[in-house]
């Protein structure tokens, strides 16, 4: 793990590492989605979201093997990633498949993206480190807060059991 202090050339760091998969992980409210979008633009890389893999609010842990099977392993072997997104409104897995062709870099963002099971397939794992108070402030300011709030404790317990910055190649304070 390489803790980062001050300004870090994240794009240069990523380009200097092997493998196409770049993961962006951290606790809810750390800024993963925004950071991944900026990184994807800078790398000219598609950005995929773990949110499409979670089978509901109790599915953080269950999404990791799906990310390995549907996204990480295929990309590592030069094949397209294919996944069936979770339909959050109907609370079921979609019948339709989505696909992402191999690319020089593919960013996978979301809670669990940096899990140990994904590391063998990951070129660069980034952890966004944000204080609990700041994460809480950010979460409450989001437009989707009313939908998330009832599940926050369930989600937080899953994060505590799965997430760690120990697997990261780069830890960024945000």
Secondary structure, DSSP 8 states (H G I E B T S, - for coil): -EEE-S---HHHHHHTSSSSEEEEE-STTS-HHHHHHHHHHHHT-EEEEGGGT--STT-HHHHHHHIIIIIIHHHHTT--EEE--EETTTTEE-SS-EEE---S-EEEESTTTT-HHHHTTEEEEEEEE--HHHHHHHHHHSTTHHHHHTTHHHHHHHHHHH--GGG-SEEEE-
